[in-house]
Amino acid sequence: MIKLKRIKGVIFDADGTLLDSMPMWGRAEEEYLISLGVTPRPDLHDVLRSLGGHEVAKYFQVEYGVRKTAEEMSAGIYEMMGEFYAHRVPLKNGVVPVLEALRTRGVRMCVATATDRPLIEPALRQHSIYGYFGKVFTCSDEKTSKSVPDIYLRAAAFLGTRVKETLVVEDALYAVRSAKSAGFPVAAVYDLSADSQRGEIEDLCDLYFESLDGLLSYFE
């Protein structure tokens, strides 16, 4: 069992862990069509599940009469998500009490996220939690993905903490698996987007919580 008094650093994921942003990603294309004055059909999600980016654009052009290129649609969705992150994305439950408790105990913290910096940083700033973190690492900046543990290793090096004393907090199975492969202790937080993989996540991680504030019980 992990004792948090032995943890010197924490690496937080953002989407689904600090930010309740995954539902918006799940309906981004639908919201984009609505923003264009187009009413999505009930089967939209089922159709899009098997399509790649340019296939989605072609589908919108043919089936919904959207007169935009794939690049214009991609830019439009990104702009829409930027507005969401900057002004409307909610925090997950328990975020501020956990960050404050860690800071009070002198634990170093940073963020490691697969989402681009222009989206993540405004979200952290609008909720006044940006200052808790020494640095925000993004996969795009680091030219990597969370399928490999590089971003966590670089974050731990920045924090100046050993792998075994650096807790990674995630919500997605592939990210939990990646961090564990490098020897990090991992706490996983439930998010609806990963509900189908919940059993595997619970089996693999060291700690599992329905809400981030479950970490508070390990601070003694």
N, C-alpha and C positions, 0 to 999 in steps of 0.2 A: 504494500500500500504506500502511495506517495505521501510524504509529509512535506507540506509546503514550506515549512521552516528551512528545509534543505534546498529549496528552489531559489536561485539567485536571479533568474531572468525568465521572462515570459514572452513568447512570440504569439501574437493574436492574428488569426484570420480575420477578415472583415465581413464579407457577405455571408449571411446566415449565422454568424457568430457574434459580431459586434452590431451589425446592421441587419434589420429585418427587410432585406432588399430582394430576396429570391422570388417572392410572389410577383414583383414587378417585372423581373426578367422573364418569368413564365408567361406574361401576357404582353410583352413589349410590342410584338408585331400587331396584336389586336388593338392596342392603344394607338399605335401609329396609324393604322387604317382609320380609326375613329377621328384622329386629328386631321385627317384629310377629308372628312365628311363622308366616309365610306362605312356602311354597316357590315361588320363581319358576319359570315354565316356561322351557324352553330357548330359545324364540323371543322372549323378553322384549325384548332389545335391538333386534331387527329391528322389532318392533311400535312401540316407543317412539320410534324414529328419526324418524318422520313426525308425531309428536303434539306439541302445545303443552302448556303447564303444566296448564290446566284439563282438557284432553283426557286427559292422563295420569291425573289424579285420577278422572275419570269411568270410565276404563278399569279402574283399580284397584277402584273401587266395584262395577262390573258383573262383571268377570271374576274378581276375587280376593276379593270380598265384604268389602272394607275399609270399615268403618263410621266414616269420618272425612270431614270436609269438605275441599275443596281447600286452604283456608287452614291447616287443622290438619296436613294432609300436608306442605305446604310448610314449615311451622314445624318439623315433626318431622325432615325432611331437613336443614334448616338446623342444628338442634340436633345432629344426628348428625355433620354436617360440622364443627361447632364442636369437638366432642370429638376428632375426627380431627386437626384442625389444632393443637389445644392439646397433644396428647399423642403422636400417632403418625405425623404426616407426616414422611417422610425428606427430608434435603437431597439435592440433586443432587450428583454427583461434582465435587470440586475447589472447592467454594464457599469454604470457610474459607481455604485457601492463597491464592486469588485476592483475597479481601477483605483479608487481612493484607498481601499484597504492595502493593495499591493504597494502603492506609492508610500503610504505611511510606514510600511515595513522595509522600505528601501530596495524593493525589487525593481530591477531594470526592465523596461518594456519596449517593444516595437511591434510593428504590424508587418505581416507578409501576406500579400494579396495577389490574386490573379486578375483583378480589375485595374484598369488604367488609373494613373495618378490624377488626371483631370477630373475623374469622377469621385475617387475615394477621398482626396484631401478636403474638398468643400463639404463633404458629408461629415467628416470628423470635426471640422471647424464649426459647422452650424450647430452641432451638439456640444460644443466647448469641451471636447475630449482630446483634441489634437495634441495638446500640451503634455498629456500623460506619456507620450511615446517619444523615444529618442530618435526614431527614424521610421519612415514608411518605405518598405521594400515592395516593389511591384514586379511581377513576372516580365512585363514588357521592358522595363528598365534593365532588369538583370539578364534579359535574353534567355529565359528558361521557363519551365512550367513546374507545377507542383507534382507532376508525375515522377519527378526526381527530387531528391532532398536538397539540391544546391541552395535554394533560397533560404531554407532554414539554417543551413550551415553558415551562410554569409551573415545572416541576422544574428546568430549566436556569436560569431566572431566580432561583430560590431558591438554587441552587448558586453563582450569580454567575459562570457560565462562558458563553462564546460558544457558539453552536450547533455550529460546526465543531470546537470543542475539547471537545465533550461526547459521549461514546460512549454509545449506547443498546444495551442487551443484551436480546434478545428471543428467543422461540422460534416465534412464530406469524406466518404470512405477512401477514395483514392489519395487524398491529402493525408489522412490519418495513416494509411499504409506507407506512404512515402516518408513521413517523419519518423515512424517507428523503425523503418529499415535503416535509418542512420543512427539509431540508438536513443532518440529523444523520448522522454516521458510525454504522453499525450493525454490531454483531457478533451473529450468530445462533448459538444452541446447539441441537443436535438434541434433539428429544423425540418419542417414539413417536406422540403424539397428532397431530403434524403431519407424519407420515411421507409421506403422499400428496402433500404440497406441498413436499417437500424440494427438488426440482429448482428450483422457482420461487424458493424462499427463498435457495438458494445463488447463483442468478443475480443476485438483487437486493441482497443484503447485501454489506458490505465485507469481512467476515471470517466464516468459518463453522467451527464446531468440533463434534466429536462429543461433547465434554465441556467444561465451563466451564474446566477447568484448561488447556485449549489456549491460553488467553490468556497464560499464564505465559511462553510462548516469545517474546512480543512486548514483554516488559518491559525488555529490554536497550536 
